[in-house]
Amino acid sequence: MGYRSDVSIAIYAPEPEMTAFVASQRLKHEAWFNWKHQINKYTKSCVDDKDNRYDETWLVLHAEFEGTKWYGSYDDVASWLRCIQEAQRLDLNTEFVRVGEEDEDIETDYYGDWCDYHLGVHRTIYQDFPKFIEE
């Protein structure tokens, strides 16, 4: 059994910085590379110091885990936490969201000057009534 959480992680920056980061993580043989994740490119509109607009290619590393035991004592989880810390040390944008089994158990962490808040928690009310008998 054990307490389970849903977790989503995003690390993103301009392509050159992210490419170097991912390469350095691979060279360290970090365990998180064994977990399901994806790396995608996207175009981000940016503004320089002189208010000139330009488009830049960014990379985002995204990982999502449903119903996982997110304990820092587990090697794979510790590896992801080290990855996030290293990304923040390098001033890459990071987003971390964990939703636990309890309603109040929500953890979010957003870091970076260009953090875009791609990840978040959305609570909704749903209805699941049985089929009513018509009279």
Secondary structure by P-SEA (a helix, b strand, c coil): ccbbbbbbbbbbccaaaaaaaaaaaaaaccccccccbbbbbbbbbbbccccccbbbbbbbbbbbbcccccccccaaaaaaaaaaaaaaaaccbbbbbbbcccccbbbbbbbcccccccbbbbbbbbbbccccccc
